Amino acid sequence: MTAVVLERHPKLYLPDGDIVLRAAKSAPAAQDGAQHYQLFRVHKFLLKYHSAPFGHMFADARVGSDEAYDGVPMAEMHGDRAEDLGLLLNYIYNPSELSFKRFDPNTPLIIGGAIRIADKYLIEPLRDHLVKQVPAAWPTTLKQWDRFDDEISAIRKDVPHNPLTEHTISVCDLIPEPVSAILFAQEFGCPEILPAAFYQLSRIKYTDDWDDQGKRRVYPTVPQARWSLLEKENLVRCMHGFQKLDDFFPNAFDSLSEDCRESYIDFDGRGAAGSSCLPFIQRLFSLAWEQRRSVTIYSWQRDPLRMLRECVDFRKFPELSTERPKGLCERCNDSLQSVIEERRKELWEHLPEYFKLN
């Protein structure tokens, strides 16, 4: 017979409560093989005020004096995890405490069960509050993505790269995790974050798995993903989207200024005499894409949005001034930034198509 361990909740076992709720913990607190339960001593009137289903449950004749604990009736919360019930009750008693870190990678997993239990007991304000927490961490526009990317890059560079330290800080604990965010968005109706979450996932290598704690200690600046949580449909989306991103390469001719494009057309593709704009831009894009193959602790698996962004400040590529000393004409020099930003915008807008999200 399995032993049963009852644990009173440290904050939500109230001396003047008139009912005890018993819920199973998702995992035993110790390796003793016992089933661990959390006990919450609360007030019927308060729960009934927030939730009609609680009122119906308390009216059930089965919750009687024969099921008692510590002098009050005890109700078995079948199907409810103690962690989820605790979050729901804490919202009822201490709503101001219900806050989450913006970039916490575990938030989708922590609050998913609580949202389901809020649905079960028809506590809509709690559900609405929780559902907003995950989207708050993810960008929905290209401008927001750039800020998000800058924040992530800064966090990665601030993480000490010292694998010999006993308590290694990992970037995985400091930035959002895309797979759990994707599953959360699909279950709870937050499709607006899916393009960014899938794109972020595309930048993480499949070999960088969340469960590989050893690798996390050795490479604390390398992001990891919960790859094992992905099911068939989302894996297919990944394969399709990753291939599209791998195949993406900007068209240099389309990046010329209008006058320069016309000159290349007029001169049968050779450009005006002495024009160096097309080969310059072709080389610029090649250099930016070659950076993808240079492996550093801060490199991403694939990232055409960032590679295009790098092209805006083309003077940072010393090879260009050496190989293409003529540079760009004045018109192309003036228009290149806006042209590249337009390419980035088009790429961002195609992400739902790439990942089959429509």
C-alpha positions, 0 to 999 in steps of 0.5 A: 500500500502506497504511503501518504504524506500530507503537507500543509501549505506554508502560506495557505493553511489558515487557522480560521479556514472552514475547509481543507482542500487536498491536492496531489503534488506533481512529484514526491518531495522525497525519494520515498515512494510515497504520494505527497499531498498539499493541504490548503485550509481556506474559507468557503465563502471566499471561494464561492464568491469567486467561483460558482463551481466551488459553491457547487462542490461545497454543497455536495453531500460527499463533503461531510464530517466523515471526511475531516482534517484538523476539525474541519471538512476536507475535500479531495481535489481530484485532477488538480495539481497542488502547484496549480491549485496553490497559484489559484488560491494565492490569486484569491487571497494575495492577488498583488503577489501574482507576478512573473519575471518577464524573461523567465523560461519556465513561465509557460510551464508554470502557469499553463496548469493554473490557466486550466484550473482557472477555466475549470473553476470559471475564474475568468480574471485569473485566466485573463491575467495569466494568459497575458504573461507569456506574450509579454515576453515576446515581440510581435513586430520587427521593431520589437524583435530588434529590441528583443534581440539586443536584450538577448545579446546583452544578456548573453555577453553578461553571462560569465563564461566560466565552466569551472565554477560550481554554480554556473549561471546559464543564459538558459535561465535568463531568456525566454524558451521558445518551445514552451512558448509555442505550445502555450500560444497554441493552447491558449490562443496567443498566435501573435507570438508564434512567428517570433518564437519559431524564429528564435527556435530556428536560431538554436541548434537541435543538439542544444537540448534543454535537458543537457545539463552537462553542456549547459555548465560547459557552455553557459552562454549557449541557449537551449530549447525544449526540443523533446516537447515538440510533436509532429505538426510543430516539427514539420513547421520547423523543418519547413521554416528552417529550410526557408530561412537557410535558403534566404539570400537577398537579391543584390540587384534589387538593392541598388538605387532606382537610377543604378538599376536602370543603368544596369538595364540600359548597359545590358547588365554591365552598369554604367561605365566604371559602376561598382555598386552591384559587385559591392553589394553582392560582396557585402551580402556574401561577407554578412552570410559568411559570418554565419559559418564563423562559430563563436560562443555567441553565434546563432544557428541561422539568423538572416534578420540579423545578417541583413541588419549587419549590412546596414553599417557596411563600413564594419567589413574591412574586406569591402574597402580593400576588395571594392575600393570604389564603393557605392555611388552617392545614390546607392549609398543614400538608399541602401539602408532603407532598401535593407530595412525593407528586405528585413520587413518583407522577411519578417512578414513572411515568417507565418508563411515560412512556418505554416502558421496561417 
